[in-house]
Amino acid sequence: MEKPLCPQKGPYKVKIEKDKTYFWCSCGASNKQPFCDGSHKKAGIFKSLKYFADSEKEVFFCGCKSTKNPPFCDSSHTKL
């Protein structure tokens, strides 16, 4: 797989917890979207993206995996 899969055209709205580390799926193959479950290891060229939450809030993780602002949704290609 050279390009990431697109598991969802829109963003994933997630309430994140302060001081918790999240690993965003960049390949699109994870069964735990928008987070990594290790599926990228089969694809070979992708890696999860580490995100540390410094506060509790709601964020929009990219679902199409084509964002220019990973791991967050880029509004230029997805309507929120």
PyRosetta script that sets phi, psi and omega in degrees:
from pyrosetta import init, pose_from_sequence

init()
pose = pose_from_sequence("MEKPLCPQKGPYKVKIEKDKTYFWCSCGASNKQPFCDGSHKKAGIFKSLKYFADSEKEVFFCGCKSTKNPPFCDSSHTKL")
pose.set_psi(1, 119.2)
pose.set_omega(1, -179.8)
pose.set_phi(2, -93.7)
pose.set_psi(2, -32.5)
pose.set_omega(2, 178.9)
pose.set_phi(3, -112.5)
pose.set_psi(3, 150.1)
pose.set_omega(3, 178.6)
pose.set_phi(4, -69.1)
pose.set_psi(4, 151.7)
pose.set_omega(4, 173.5)
pose.set_phi(5, -73.4)
pose.set_psi(5, 160.5)
pose.set_omega(5, 179.1)
pose.set_phi(6, -115.1)
pose.set_psi(6, 88.0)
pose.set_omega(6, -177.2)
pose.set_phi(7, -70.1)
pose.set_psi(7, -21.7)
pose.set_omega(7, -178.8)
pose.set_phi(8, -158.3)
pose.set_psi(8, 130.6)
pose.set_omega(8, -178.8)
pose.set_phi(9, -71.3)
pose.set_psi(9, -27.5)
pose.set_omega(9, 178.9)
pose.set_phi(10, -99.8)
pose.set_psi(10, 174.9)
pose.set_omega(10, -179.7)
pose.set_phi(11, -78.2)
pose.set_psi(11, 162.5)
pose.set_omega(11, 172.5)
pose.set_phi(12, -99.1)
pose.set_psi(12, 117.7)
pose.set_omega(12, 177.1)
pose.set_phi(13, -85.2)
pose.set_psi(13, 120.5)
pose.set_omega(13, -175.1)
pose.set_phi(14, -131.9)
pose.set_psi(14, 133.2)
pose.set_omega(14, 172.8)
pose.set_phi(15, -88.7)
pose.set_psi(15, 112.5)
pose.set_omega(15, -177.3)
pose.set_phi(16, -95.5)
pose.set_psi(16, 154.0)
pose.set_omega(16, -178.5)
pose.set_phi(17, -100.8)
pose.set_psi(17, 140.8)
pose.set_omega(17, 179.0)
pose.set_phi(18, -60.7)
pose.set_psi(18, 140.7)
pose.set_omega(18, 177.2)
pose.set_phi(19, 64.0)
pose.set_psi(19, 24.4)
pose.set_omega(19, 176.7)
pose.set_phi(20, -110.7)
pose.set_psi(20, 144.6)
pose.set_omega(20, 178.1)
pose.set_phi(21, -100.7)
pose.set_psi(21, 134.6)
pose.set_omega(21, 179.5)
pose.set_phi(22, -120.7)
pose.set_psi(22, 150.7)
pose.set_omega(22, 177.7)
pose.set_phi(23, -122.5)
pose.set_psi(23, 106.1)
pose.set_omega(23, -177.6)
pose.set_phi(24, -77.3)
pose.set_psi(24, 133.4)
pose.set_omega(24, 177.4)
pose.set_phi(25, -73.7)
pose.set_psi(25, 124.4)
pose.set_omega(25, 178.9)
pose.set_phi(26, -102.4)
pose.set_psi(26, -13.2)
pose.set_omega(26, -177.4)
pose.set_phi(27, -91.8)
pose.set_psi(27, -22.1)
pose.set_omega(27, -179.6)
pose.set_phi(28, 85.1)
pose.set_psi(28, -0.1)
pose.set_omega(28, -176.0)
pose.set_phi(29, -93.6)
pose.set_psi(29, -9.5)
pose.set_omega(29, -177.3)
pose.set_phi(30, -63.5)
pose.set_psi(30, 143.5)
pose.set_omega(30, 174.6)
pose.set_phi(31, -88.1)
pose.set_psi(31, 0.7)
pose.set_omega(31, -179.2)
pose.set_phi(32, -117.4)
pose.set_psi(32, 39.6)
pose.set_omega(32, -176.8)
pose.set_phi(33, -52.2)
pose.set_psi(33, 140.7)
pose.set_omega(33, 6.5)
pose.set_phi(34, -89.2)
pose.set_psi(34, 12.7)
pose.set_omega(34, -174.4)
pose.set_phi(35, -100.7)
pose.set_psi(35, 158.2)
pose.set_omega(35, -175.7)
pose.set_phi(36, -76.0)
pose.set_psi(36, 140.3)
pose.set_omega(36, 171.8)
pose.set_phi(37, -123.4)
pose.set_psi(37, 11.4)
pose.set_omega(37, 178.7)
pose.set_phi(38, 93.0)
pose.set_psi(38, 1.5)
pose.set_omega(38, -179.2)
pose.set_phi(39, -61.2)
pose.set_psi(39, -25.4)
pose.set_omega(39, -179.2)
pose.set_phi(40, -62.0)
pose.set_psi(40, -23.0)
pose.set_omega(40, -179.0)
pose.set_phi(41, -62.8)
pose.set_psi(41, -31.9)
pose.set_omega(41, 176.7)
pose.set_phi(42, -72.1)
pose.set_psi(42, -36.2)
pose.set_omega(42, -178.5)
pose.set_phi(43, -72.5)
pose.set_psi(43, -32.1)
pose.set_omega(43, 174.3)
pose.set_phi(44, 89.9)
pose.set_psi(44, -37.0)
pose.set_omega(44, -173.3)
pose.set_phi(45, -104.9)
pose.set_psi(45, -5.3)
pose.set_omega(45, -177.0)
pose.set_phi(46, -103.2)
pose.set_psi(46, 154.8)
pose.set_omega(46, 174.8)
pose.set_phi(47, -135.2)
pose.set_psi(47, 149.7)
pose.set_omega(47, 175.2)
pose.set_phi(48, -71.0)
pose.set_psi(48, 158.8)
pose.set_omega(48, 179.7)
pose.set_phi(49, -111.8)
pose.set_psi(49, 121.5)
pose.set_omega(49, -178.8)
pose.set_phi(50, -77.7)
pose.set_psi(50, 132.6)
pose.set_omega(50, 177.1)
pose.set_phi(51, -133.5)
pose.set_psi(51, 124.4)
pose.set_omega(51, 178.2)
pose.set_phi(52, -103.4)
pose.set_psi(52, 124.2)
pose.set_omega(52, -179.5)
pose.set_phi(53, -85.6)
pose.set_psi(53, 117.2)
pose.set_omega(53, 180.0)
pose.set_phi(54, -91.7)
pose.set_psi(54, -4.2)
pose.set_omega(54, 176.8)
pose.set_phi(55, -155.4)
pose.set_psi(55, 162.8)
pose.set_omega(55, 175.6)
pose.set_phi(56, -86.7)
pose.set_psi(56, 126.9)
pose.set_omega(56, -178.9)
pose.set_phi(57, -169.0)
pose.set_psi(57, 174.3)
pose.set_omega(57, 173.8)
pose.set_phi(58, -99.6)
pose.set_psi(58, 134.3)
pose.set_omega(58, 178.6)
pose.set_phi(59, -130.3)
pose.set_psi(59, 166.1)
pose.set_omega(59, 179.4)
pose.set_phi(60, -116.8)
pose.set_psi(60, 101.5)
pose.set_omega(60, 176.9)
pose.set_phi(61, -81.2)
pose.set_psi(61, 137.7)
pose.set_omega(61, -178.4)
pose.set_phi(62, -61.3)
pose.set_psi(62, 133.9)
pose.set_omega(62, 178.7)
pose.set_phi(63, -101.3)
pose.set_psi(63, -23.3)
pose.set_omega(63, -177.2)
pose.set_phi(64, -89.2)
pose.set_psi(64, -14.4)
pose.set_omega(64, 178.4)
pose.set_phi(65, 69.5)
pose.set_psi(65, 16.4)
pose.set_omega(65, 179.3)
pose.set_phi(66, -111.0)
pose.set_psi(66, 13.3)
pose.set_omega(66, -177.6)
pose.set_phi(67, -64.7)
pose.set_psi(67, 151.7)
pose.set_omega(67, 173.7)
pose.set_phi(68, -96.8)
pose.set_psi(68, 3.9)
pose.set_omega(68, -178.4)
pose.set_phi(69, -132.7)
pose.set_psi(69, 55.2)
pose.set_omega(69, -175.8)
pose.set_phi(70, -62.5)
pose.set_psi(70, 141.9)
pose.set_omega(70, 8.1)
pose.set_phi(71, -92.6)
pose.set_psi(71, 8.0)
pose.set_omega(71, -172.7)
pose.set_phi(72, -91.9)
pose.set_psi(72, 157.9)
pose.set_omega(72, 179.9)
pose.set_phi(73, -66.4)
pose.set_psi(73, 138.2)
pose.set_omega(73, 176.6)
pose.set_phi(74, -102.6)
pose.set_psi(74, 110.1)
pose.set_omega(74, -173.7)
pose.set_phi(75, -62.9)
pose.set_psi(75, -10.3)
pose.set_omega(75, 179.2)
pose.set_phi(76, -73.0)
pose.set_psi(76, -18.6)
pose.set_omega(76, 179.8)
pose.set_phi(77, -122.0)
pose.set_psi(77, -6.0)
pose.set_omega(77, -178.9)
pose.set_phi(78, -138.7)
pose.set_psi(78, 130.6)
pose.set_omega(78, 176.8)
pose.set_phi(79, -84.5)
pose.set_psi(79, 131.1)
pose.set_omega(79, 179.4)
pose.set_phi(80, -86.9)
pose.dump_pdb("model.pdb")
